[in-house]
Every structure is written in C-alpha cells, then in structure tokens.
Amino acid sequence: MVDQLPTDQNFTFQMLDNLQKIIIENPVDIIIRQIKTLITSGSLKPGEKLPSERKLAEHLGVGRTQVREAIRKLEFYGILKTLPQSGTIVSGIGIVALEGLITDVLQLEEHDFQSLVETRVLLEKQTAHDAATRRTAEDIVQLKQTLNAYEKKIVATKFAVEEDLLFHIKIAEAGKNNVLKSLLMIITPDIIKNYNELKVCNESTSDNTIIEHKEILDHIINQDSKAAEKAMEKHLKGVLEFCKKNSLNT
C-alpha cells in the first residue's frame, strides 16, 4: 500500500518546525553587547572614561534615552560607574565576573511577563517586610505623598501605572536594602512596558488598588512586618493570576 502524502496541515507544521523565530533585538541590548566587547577585548580598560551620552547616541544612531538605559543597567551591576563632574568610567571588575553579569543583564530583556511578575512578588514581599521594620518618619511622609499622587492620577485619568510602581519603589527605599531596590528598578521598565501593552490595570481595578495600597501603608506605619508582607502578597496576587490564566509571554 502506497504511503499517503502528508496533508497540507501536516506539511505546514513540518515546515514551521524548521524555521527559527526572528528575534528583533532591543537597541539597549546591542549597546550593552558592544560595551561588553570593548571591555573584554581590552579596548576599554578599567578606569577609562566612556564618551558622553550625546556622542554615543549620535555615533550609534540611537536616542540618548536608550544609551542612558544601557548605562543605567550596567551601573546597577557595578560594571560602569558615573562620577560627578567626571562622566562614566569602567569599574575595575574581573573579566570572568563581567561575562556573567552582562549575560544576566541581556537575559532580563528576554524574560516573559509571568517571570517578571513572579520575581516582583518575591522582591516586594521582602521590601514590604523590611519597610515596616526600618522605615523612618521621613519615609512615611514620602510614601503618603506618592500614594496621594497615585490617587490624583487615577481620579484624572483612571490609569496610573507609573505612579503605582513609584509607590512600590518608595517602599523599597524605606526598607533600606539597596540591593533589593536596585533589582526592583532593573525590572521596573519591562513591567511598565508589559502593563501598558497588555492593559493589566484598568478602571475596574483602580479602586481596589487604592484600598490595598492604603492597607500596606498602614501596616508599614504600624511597623507590623508580617502583616505588611501578607498585604503586599495579596495586592500582587491579581496580576500574578492574570499572567497564569492567560499564559502571556512578551
């Protein structure tokens, strides 16, 4: 018996399996990779100064914002250091460590949205706990001001993703753990981008968010670290469930 030819559908699946997805790189990734090459090759040595953001942007054909974002991420990892009145220089970090750190920076751009949110939940539960333990009177003032700004934006536009995340960053600052704050700030741009694209926050969630923010702040004011941590977990539960339900990838 002659074997049947594959159906059109099977043939299509077989053809697609042999094709690779086209990945369009973020300009920030490319800038980071080029700086990596200069450092690992020895063309750019520890202590040497990078050109200004303006010159880098003009030479690379990108915006200054993208250059600034690449430098910011490399600063978080200690690869670059910006000195007042001196500009940005290369830190004296070992080449082996540099390879691993830059790989981590680039991989952050490829993480799916659910991974970002899961990471955020872990970080923010700890920052809420720390904030309740270590907050100062000035921290409380800052948190109240940030929360008020969020509420005003909600009333005016019904959409305040950046103000929302700023409140969370202030909580991290109140926790007095700069590593946790830095990690949160590294993933924040990607979270904002996904929130906007996927419309995670909408009018129906705004009122609940305000209530939950106030609950977290009350526990921080009362220095109840366990309650603050639980309130933060409850606050972020909806977004995490949204991700799992829809299996969204960026």
Phi, psi and omega in degrees: 000131182287131178298140178286142175292147179298145178293165178302323182293316179296320179298320179296316179298318180296319180295317181296325179298333182270359179256140179263144178296143177271119181258118178270114185286144173288136178306328179298319177301315184294319178298314179300316182296321180292321177296320177303313182298318179297320182286312183291333179277348181090359179291332178236112188259158176307133181094343180281151186266139175279155172299164180296161178302320181297314180293319178298315181298316180296317182291321183276346180074033179233176178279156178296331179298320180290322176296316181298321180294320178296316179296320181299316180295321180289330176292320180302326182270003177077014182278322175242159178218129178259122182254137179303133178067000184242336182097195184260128180238165177275130178286161181273060183263146181295150183297318181298314179296321181300316180303312182293319182294316181292325176300317178298318180300314182292323181293336178301327182288343186258354182294143177283166186299320181298320179296320178298315182292319178300319178295319179299318180300314180299315181295316188284331174299319180288321180295323178295318178300312182293322181297319179295331181277323192244358186299150176251174177298323178294323177300318180297319177300313180298318180295319179295319179296318180293320178294321177297320179296322178296314181298318179297321180292322178297315180299322184280320189233347183067011183212115186214059183297313183294320178295324177299308183291331176296322176301319180291324178294323177296325176296317179298321178296320179294336179284348175059030174240100186293334178292313178299317179299315181297317179298319179296319181289332178294318183272348183302314180303321179290325178293315179301315180302313181290322178302316181293315183292322185266356179054048180296318180264134179216183184299325184290339182262348187298313182298317179297321181297317178300315179299316182292321176300315180296323179295316178298315181297320179300318180292324177293317178300319182279358180057040175260090188296319181294318179293323179296318179296316179294322179294323178293318178298317178298319181298321184269356183299320182298316180294319180296318178294324177301317180295312183295322182294320185263352180048053185274137174236143176275000000 
